[in-house]
Amino acid sequence: MTAPSAPERLHFTGNDEADRLLVTNPLALLVGFVLDQQVPMQKAFSGPWELERRLGALDARTIAELDPLELEEAFRAKPAIHRFPASMARRVQELCAAVVED
């Protein structure tokens, strides 16, 4: 018996590219879970894709080492990634620092 293959995307956002990113980049799924607070699930799990577009990459080390104000600016740019951009930028940066450390 063979193991089932991984899905090609998760149907969380309604955006095929964002849904594929959740499967191809494990950090995207973690970031989505961090953002899944006081916003619709589709918005939360679209956040990693939007962040990747704005930063050029969704990489834990890059985000962990980014100037906090630059990351917050990426979260605040229209449309904002989250309704609380400053606190969510900080939480995502803390998550990325933990991923890099461990």
Secondary structure by P-SEA (a helix, b strand, c coil): cccccccccccccccaaaaaaaaacaaaaaaaaaacccccaaaaaaaaaaaaaaaccccaaaaaaccaaaaaaaaacccccccaaaaaaaaaaaaaaaaaac
